[in-house]
């Protein structure tokens, strides 16, 4: 299905992210508000690169059918809300930066979040989810969860999302090359979790 070496490289990024999260939490335990049942990050609108999509789909397909059916049902609601938001944002098509900023502020429940506010694929969740509660750097700007106690006028250790995205893009491009794909543009596309769980791996790769 996928080159095992790429899987291992991706797992290496996961370990790095988890270690950074633990490190920041250790140094700023009173500022990080993450904990069981806190699902704020599970309502963020975001996508994953191809390599991460394939990894997530691989493990999602191993879940019990009951959990997969429930996730499929939630994904229909996710897609409907996302389509409604995208339709309303068409007026900003000439300002992609503003459109992306507004989209990033919208809240839609991730299909992997169950009724107990727990991720059904928690051990294999995206890197974005793993570092959400600590300061991160995106497009050169520092961000942090609104529930946290990190202050904007102070400096903290931050996780470099820009560097992560470059690595995920590179790995996604390599995956396409291994699979004999000619068009590398797909390596830069972000895929919603809803689409990931509803699309066979071969179709994700051969888009």
C-alpha positions, 0 to 999 in steps of 0.5 A: 500500500505504501512504502514502509520507509515513508511510514517510518519517516512520518512516525518520526515527525509524530514523535518529534511533535509529541516530544515538543508538546511534552517539553513545552507542557513540562516548562509551562504546565500551568499554561497548557489547558489540554486534557481528556474531554477537551475537544476545542481543536476537534472543531477546527477546519483544516486539512492534511497532506497526502502522506498523513492522509494515507497514514490516517486512512490505513489505521481508520480502516482497521477500526471496528465497523461500528465506529467507522459507520458512526464516523461516516455519518458524522462526515456527512454533516461535516461536508454539509456545513463545510459546503455551506461555509464555502458557498458564503465565502465565495464573495472573498474569492479575490482575497484568498488570504482573508478567505483562509483566515475566515475559514480558519475561524469556523468551527465544524466537528471532526468526524473522528470525534465521538459523542464522549468528546474523544477521538476514535483514532487518537493514537494516529491523529494528525500532527496538527492535533498533537500540538494544538495546545502549545504555541505554534508558528504558522507563516512566520506568526505565533499562534496558541489555543485561546483556552491556554494561558500563553500571553501574546506579549511574552516569548515561549518555545513554539512548534514550527508548523512551517517546517513541518508542512515542508517535510510533509509536502516532501514526503507526499511528493516522494509517495507520488513518485514511488507510485509512478505519478507524474503530476506533483501538484497533488502533493501540496493539496490539503485533504479534509479528514472527512474526505480521507476516511471516505476515500480508498487509499488508491484514490487518494494517491491517484487523484 
